[in-house]
Amino acid sequence: MNYFCMEWPSSVGDHLVVAGWTNQIVFWDRRTREGLRAFEDAHSEDVTRVRFQPTRRNRLFTASVDGLACVFDVGGCPADVDDEDGLLCVMTTDCSIVELGFCGGREAAGSNDADSIAWVLTGNEDAWAFDAGADLETLGSTLAHVPNTRAAAFSAAAQGASSDATASSSFSRGVDYLLGCFRVRPGEGEGDGASSVVVAAGTQDGAVGLFPIVPPRDGSGDVARCELAAPTRVLDGGHADIVRACVLWDWDADAAAPATGGEDSRVVLWGAAGG
């Protein structure tokens, strides 16, 4: 049996192991190594991602080729696992979802809101951000959608090229892929209406830019048509090939220091200033 994705417990107090197999979400109890049950009706096509929310471990987020992301409350013990009673909300993107993760908002550092935003990347290269906070009334609400995100990143890099020579040279031939979404420190990117959430996008040569998600410039406030601002950080010179992983965390109150890993077998730890 081939599983498309799997999520393991992150602490000794967590007992559920979850995997995606075809359109099913399959559960095991890690203590007994026995299967518990499978959710068969949540998705109609292959499940691509299963993720426990880090600060709310009773919540399970799932994503699928069917374009849906579901949130379940799987309770505090394996006996509480139930697809009908546990379903909290369903989010739709109208395209297959290839990646799902979490990041926090502007007040997230050191709080339970460090993962209050759930983000997904789709097969047609759109980035979406949804509410993943404590309030069940707003859970799953769309916070931002950046249509054709990779093209938006290239356009934003070109717009910022006049004031940033690094951005100009790094992205002069285009943006080739998306890595994910991250929280940046409060205040970074302000002045252009930027949020505290950025999209990381890269090139075949190993450059990565952090592009803030901003409201539509037409002033409509339509969250379904958000845009990207010029990159606030460009990480270039550390890799010679595609970057496959990027992690950001706060080293101090003034900046977030990233770490990246690439197909060139390098792991690069970047300074707070990006170098």
Kinemage of the C-alpha trace (Angstrom):
@kinemage 1
@onewidth
@group {chain A} dominant
@subgroup {mainchain}
@vectorlist {calphas} color= white
{ca met a 1} P 0.000 0.000 0.000
{ca asn a 2} L 1.530 3.325 -1.087
{ca tyr a 3} L 0.736 6.363 1.042
{ca phe a 4} L 0.910 9.800 -0.559
{ca cys a 5} L 1.573 11.713 2.677
{ca met a 6} L 1.968 11.009 6.383
{ca glu a 7} L 2.013 12.906 9.677
{ca trp a 8} L 3.666 11.586 12.853
{ca pro a 9} L 3.140 12.660 16.469
{ca ser a 10} L 5.418 15.522 17.530
{ca ser a 11} L 5.434 14.754 21.261
{ca val a 12} L 5.071 11.835 23.637
{ca gly a 13} L 1.528 12.956 24.442
{ca asp a 14} L 0.339 12.584 20.845
{ca his a 15} L -0.803 9.137 19.813
{ca leu a 16} L -2.291 9.522 16.341
{ca val a 17} L -0.436 8.694 13.145
{ca val a 18} L -2.234 9.881 9.999
{ca ala a 19} L -1.663 9.193 6.321
{ca gly a 20} L -3.301 9.942 3.008
{ca trp a 21} L -4.044 6.964 0.776
{ca thr a 22} L -6.001 7.521 -2.442
{ca asn a 23} L -8.956 9.657 -1.314
{ca gln a 24} L -8.883 8.306 2.249
{ca ile a 25} L -7.444 9.672 5.499
{ca val a 26} L -6.147 6.718 7.517
{ca phe a 27} L -5.473 6.708 11.281
{ca trp a 28} L -3.342 4.515 13.563
{ca asp a 29} L -2.648 4.482 17.290
{ca arg a 30} L 1.137 4.608 17.595
{ca arg a 31} L 1.038 2.894 21.018
{ca thr a 32} L -0.712 -0.238 19.779
{ca arg a 33} L 0.386 0.068 16.122
{ca glu a 34} L -3.161 -0.806 15.194
{ca gly a 35} L -5.338 0.857 12.616
{ca leu a 36} L -8.208 2.908 14.011
{ca arg a 37} L -10.355 3.974 11.104
{ca ala a 38} L -10.335 5.752 7.745
{ca phe a 39} L -12.204 8.843 6.598
{ca glu a 40} L -13.540 7.899 3.174
{ca asp a 41} L -15.912 10.750 2.339
{ca ala a 42} L -13.963 13.924 3.079
{ca his a 43} L -12.201 13.974 -0.289
{ca ser a 44} L -13.129 12.660 -3.707
{ca glu a 45} L -9.581 12.433 -5.102
{ca asp a 46} L -6.069 11.664 -3.848
{ca val a 47} L -5.129 13.204 -0.498
{ca thr a 48} L -1.880 15.136 -0.954
{ca arg a 49} L -1.187 16.548 2.536
{ca val a 50} L -2.151 15.821 6.154
{ca arg a 51} L -0.951 18.220 8.851
{ca phe a 52} L -1.632 18.590 12.567
{ca gln a 53} L -1.779 22.241 13.599
{ca pro a 54} L 1.333 22.720 15.779
{ca thr a 55} L -0.247 24.704 18.632
{ca arg a 56} L -3.657 23.023 18.432
{ca arg a 57} L -2.772 19.373 18.071
{ca asn a 58} L -6.420 18.275 18.125
{ca arg a 59} L -6.881 19.917 14.728
{ca leu a 60} L -6.011 17.995 11.593
{ca phe a 61} L -5.802 19.794 8.234
{ca thr a 62} L -6.019 17.739 5.042
{ca ala a 63} L -5.625 18.695 1.379
{ca ser a 64} L -6.410 16.926 -1.857
{ca val a 65} L -6.298 16.920 -5.629
{ca asp a 66} L -10.006 17.745 -5.468
{ca gly a 67} L -9.095 21.319 -4.473
{ca leu a 68} L -10.483 21.048 -0.953
{ca ala a 69} L -8.750 21.548 2.376
{ca cys a 70} L -10.604 20.157 5.396
{ca val a 71} L -10.189 20.781 9.111
{ca phe a 72} L -11.093 18.074 11.631
{ca asp a 73} L -11.166 18.056 15.401
{ca val a 74} L -9.709 14.637 16.160
{ca gly a 75} L -10.079 15.083 19.915
{ca gly a 76} L -7.689 14.322 22.698
{ca cys a 77} L -7.461 10.563 22.224
{ca pro a 78} L -7.725 8.029 19.388
{ca ala a 79} L -11.255 7.081 20.474
{ca asp a 80} L -12.442 10.583 19.531
{ca val a 81} L -11.616 10.233 15.837
{ca asp a 82} L -14.815 10.690 13.816
{ca asp a 83} L -15.212 12.231 10.378
{ca glu a 84} L -18.821 13.399 10.717
{ca asp a 85} L -18.735 14.824 14.235
{ca gly a 86} L -15.168 16.087 13.886
{ca leu a 87} L -15.425 18.076 10.637
{ca leu a 88} L -14.981 21.771 11.477
{ca cys a 89} L -14.830 23.416 8.057
{ca val a 90} L -13.994 22.962 4.385
{ca met a 91} L -11.933 25.398 2.311
{ca thr a 92} L -11.971 25.387 -1.485
{ca thr a 93} L -9.373 26.518 -4.000
{ca asp a 94} L -10.883 25.184 -7.259
{ca cys a 95} L -7.571 23.501 -8.119
{ca ser a 96} L -5.523 20.579 -6.830
{ca ile a 97} L -3.566 21.401 -3.672
{ca val a 98} L 0.100 20.393 -3.679
{ca glu a 99} L 1.310 21.857 -0.376
{ca leu a 100} L -0.148 22.953 2.945
{ca gly a 101} L 1.457 24.617 5.949
{ca phe a 102} L 1.063 27.109 8.763
{ca cys a 103} L 2.414 30.508 9.691
{ca gly a 104} L 1.475 33.274 12.092
{ca gly a 105} L 0.219 36.811 11.903
{ca arg a 106} L 1.808 40.043 13.025
{ca glu a 107} L 1.313 39.368 16.741
{ca ala a 108} L 2.319 35.732 16.534
{ca ala a 109} L 5.817 35.645 18.026
{ca gly a 110} L 5.804 33.725 21.287
{ca ser a 111} L 2.026 33.286 21.327
{ca asn a 112} L -0.545 30.639 20.478
{ca asp a 113} L -1.148 32.502 17.221
{ca ala a 114} L 2.174 31.370 15.783
{ca asp a 115} L 0.222 29.158 13.363
{ca ser a 116} L -2.998 31.168 13.086
{ca ile a 117} L -2.807 31.135 9.278
{ca ala a 118} L -3.058 28.027 7.127
{ca trp a 119} L -1.610 28.410 3.638
{ca val a 120} L -1.809 26.220 0.567
{ca leu a 121} L -0.146 26.158 -2.838
{ca thr a 122} L -2.097 24.783 -5.784
{ca gly a 123} L -1.187 22.999 -8.972
{ca asn a 124} L -1.861 26.138 -11.013
{ca glu a 125} L 0.601 28.050 -8.760
{ca asp a 126} L -1.848 30.053 -6.699
{ca ala a 127} L -1.138 30.844 -3.048
{ca trp a 128} L -4.019 30.927 -0.576
{ca ala a 129} L -4.121 31.921 3.093
{ca phe a 130} L -6.965 30.878 5.430
{ca asp a 131} L -7.861 31.688 9.014
{ca ala a 132} L -6.634 28.960 11.371
{ca gly a 133} L -7.123 30.821 14.644
{ca ala a 134} L -8.989 29.787 17.749
{ca asp a 135} L -12.355 31.270 16.723
{ca leu a 136} L -14.482 28.550 15.134
{ca glu a 137} L -16.751 31.201 13.599
{ca thr a 138} L -13.935 32.494 11.364
{ca leu a 139} L -11.981 29.255 10.970
{ca gly a 140} L -11.375 28.579 7.281
{ca ser a 141} L -12.208 32.096 6.127
{ca thr a 142} L -10.156 33.256 3.151
{ca leu a 143} L -7.571 35.832 4.213
{ca ala a 144} L -5.732 36.138 0.900
{ca his a 145} L -5.568 34.623 -2.557
{ca val a 146} L -2.788 35.558 -4.966
{ca pro a 147} L -3.783 34.413 -8.473
{ca asn a 148} L -0.912 33.087 -10.598
{ca thr a 149} L 1.523 33.676 -7.751
{ca arg a 150} L 4.700 32.786 -9.632
{ca ala a 151} L 3.954 35.350 -12.350
{ca ala a 152} L 3.016 37.864 -9.649
{ca ala a 153} L 6.402 37.325 -7.994
{ca phe a 154} L 8.230 37.935 -11.269
{ca ser a 155} L 6.248 41.110 -11.845
{ca ala a 156} L 6.920 42.302 -8.280
{ca ala a 157} L 10.648 41.614 -8.658
{ca ala a 158} L 10.709 43.634 -11.880
{ca gln a 159} L 8.913 46.528 -10.182
{ca gly a 160} L 11.441 46.510 -7.347
{ca ala a 161} L 14.439 46.201 -9.649
{ca ser a 162} L 14.934 49.967 -9.919
{ca ser a 163} L 15.666 50.247 -6.202
{ca asp a 164} L 17.234 46.830 -5.611
{ca ala a 165} L 20.027 45.685 -7.904
{ca thr a 166} L 20.083 42.252 -6.262
{ca ala a 167} L 16.429 41.655 -7.081
{ca ser a 168} L 17.023 42.824 -10.621
{ca ser a 169} L 19.893 40.423 -11.276
{ca ser a 170} L 18.489 37.459 -9.323
{ca phe a 171} L 15.092 37.398 -11.020
{ca ser a 172} L 15.921 38.885 -14.397
{ca arg a 173} L 15.151 35.597 -16.168
{ca gly a 174} L 12.005 34.810 -14.209
{ca val a 175} L 10.695 33.069 -11.112
{ca asp a 176} L 10.668 29.293 -11.493
{ca tyr a 177} L 8.880 27.846 -8.439
{ca leu a 178} L 7.164 28.574 -5.126
{ca leu a 179} L 8.451 27.299 -1.788
{ca gly a 180} L 5.767 28.295 0.684
{ca cys a 181} L 4.527 31.049 2.976
{ca phe a 182} L 6.125 32.412 6.124
{ca arg a 183} L 5.685 35.028 8.813
{ca val a 184} L 8.172 37.893 8.904
{ca arg a 185} L 8.873 40.148 11.849
{ca pro a 186} L 6.364 42.944 12.582
{ca gly a 187} L 7.031 46.030 10.547
{ca glu a 188} L 9.054 44.419 7.764
{ca gly a 189} L 7.596 45.416 4.422
{ca glu a 190} L 5.356 48.118 5.876
{ca gly a 191} L 4.836 51.207 3.780
{ca asp a 192} L 3.535 49.270 0.796
{ca gly a 193} L 0.496 47.930 2.584
{ca ala a 194} L 2.351 44.693 3.205
{ca ser a 195} L 1.065 42.058 5.568
{ca ser a 196} L 3.316 40.050 7.834
{ca val a 197} L 3.029 37.040 5.515
{ca val a 198} L 5.418 36.514 2.628
{ca val a 199} L 5.592 34.050 -0.243
{ca ala a 200} L 8.999 32.481 -0.815
{ca ala a 201} L 9.764 31.986 -4.517
{ca gly a 202} L 12.955 30.849 -6.204
{ca thr a 203} L 14.938 30.408 -9.386
{ca gln a 204} L 16.728 27.508 -11.041
{ca asp a 205} L 20.025 29.136 -10.042
{ca gly a 206} L 19.225 29.004 -6.330
{ca ala a 207} L 18.047 32.535 -5.540
{ca val a 208} L 15.063 32.927 -3.191
{ca gly a 209} L 12.988 36.052 -2.689
{ca leu a 210} L 10.518 36.814 0.105
{ca phe a 211} L 7.529 38.609 -1.429
{ca pro a 212} L 4.962 40.233 0.927
{ca ile a 213} L 1.297 39.582 0.213
{ca val a 214} L -0.463 42.938 -0.217
{ca pro a 215} L -4.079 44.017 -0.836
{ca pro a 216} L -5.157 44.778 -4.430
{ca arg a 217} L -3.691 48.067 -5.573
{ca asp a 218} L -7.038 49.146 -6.968
{ca gly a 219} L -8.216 49.701 -3.414
{ca ser a 220} L -11.079 47.215 -3.682
{ca gly a 221} L -9.933 45.216 -0.682
{ca asp a 222} L -10.909 42.004 -2.478
{ca val a 223} L -8.984 39.241 -0.670
{ca ala a 224} L -9.475 36.974 -3.692
{ca arg a 225} L -7.267 39.255 -5.799
{ca cys a 226} L -4.300 39.995 -3.570
{ca glu a 227} L -0.933 40.864 -5.075
{ca leu a 228} L 2.746 40.626 -4.195
{ca ala a 229} L 5.033 43.513 -3.343
{ca ala a 230} L 8.716 43.716 -4.267
{ca pro a 231} L 10.837 41.252 -2.268
{ca thr a 232} L 11.873 42.477 1.158
{ca arg a 233} L 14.701 39.928 1.198
{ca val a 234} L 16.640 38.239 -1.590
{ca leu a 235} L 18.778 35.234 -0.613
{ca asp a 236} L 21.309 34.797 -3.397
{ca gly a 237} L 24.812 33.376 -3.713
{ca gly a 238} L 24.412 30.474 -1.303
{ca his a 239} L 23.017 27.890 -3.723
{ca ala a 240} L 23.859 26.837 -7.253
{ca asp a 241} L 20.680 24.849 -7.894
{ca ile a 242} L 16.982 24.714 -7.004
{ca val a 243} L 16.133 25.408 -3.352
{ca arg a 244} L 13.748 22.787 -1.995
{ca ala a 245} L 13.337 23.886 1.631
{ca cys a 246} L 13.250 27.186 3.488
{ca val a 247} L 12.783 27.867 7.207
{ca leu a 248} L 12.445 31.242 8.895
{ca trp a 249} L 12.643 31.944 12.603
{ca asp a 250} L 13.344 35.007 14.748
{ca trp a 251} L 16.892 35.235 16.034
{ca asp a 252} L 16.234 38.557 17.730
{ca ala a 253} L 13.694 41.329 17.769
{ca asp a 254} L 15.073 42.982 14.646
{ca ala a 255} L 15.145 40.324 11.947
{ca ala a 256} L 14.276 36.810 10.862
{ca ala a 257} L 17.217 34.643 9.827
{ca pro a 258} L 16.422 31.980 7.214
{ca ala a 259} L 17.930 28.584 6.543
{ca thr a 260} L 17.649 26.954 3.122
{ca gly a 261} L 18.394 23.565 1.617
{ca gly a 262} L 18.868 22.859 -2.075
{ca glu a 263} L 19.424 20.247 -4.752
{ca asp a 264} L 23.103 21.229 -4.686
{ca ser a 265} L 23.360 19.299 -1.360
{ca arg a 266} L 23.938 22.528 0.556
{ca val a 267} L 22.251 23.768 3.703
{ca val a 268} L 22.769 27.505 4.005
{ca leu a 269} L 22.251 29.526 7.175
{ca trp a 270} L 21.703 33.152 6.253
{ca gly a 271} L 22.514 36.163 8.372
{ca ala a 272} L 19.837 38.561 9.549
{ca ala a 273} L 20.671 40.945 6.696
{ca gly a 274} L 20.268 38.217 4.093
{ca gly a 275} L 23.904 37.421 3.508
